[in-house]
Amino acid sequence: MDDAALAGILSPPPPPASAGRYVTPDTAAIHQEMKRKGMTLQLLWEEYRDAHGEQAYGYTQFCAYYREFRARLKTSLRQTHVAGEKCFTDYAGPTVGVVDARTGEVRQAQILVAVLGASNYT
């Protein structure tokens, strides 16, 4: 066997480039859509898949592109907290049903989460 044949076996030529086979998701638009109430990456991926068909990436790659985009965003807010000085609260999302044990009535409740600054207690 000559050197060229041996080199061909040990390092086969790369597969043909499939540039343009897949449509890269618009991560900036995805980021804006994620701000909407009830929006999930799963829903956005399904819309992307429906729009691009065979040229759409799978869910895992779609999420990887979005994670890579988010990692490049500069999001920081430096605050100095004195322990116990402030209580921080945040709205935790959509309402949940609470059942009255006596009557069986279901009422909707808002959930808030609170933490004392620099205390690690919620």
Secondary structure by P-SEA (a helix, b strand, c coil): ccaaaaaaaacccccccccccccccaaaaaaaaaacccccaaaaaaaaaaacccccccaaaaaaaaaaaaaacbbbbbbbbccccbbbbbbccbbbbbbcccccbbbbbbbbbbbccccccc
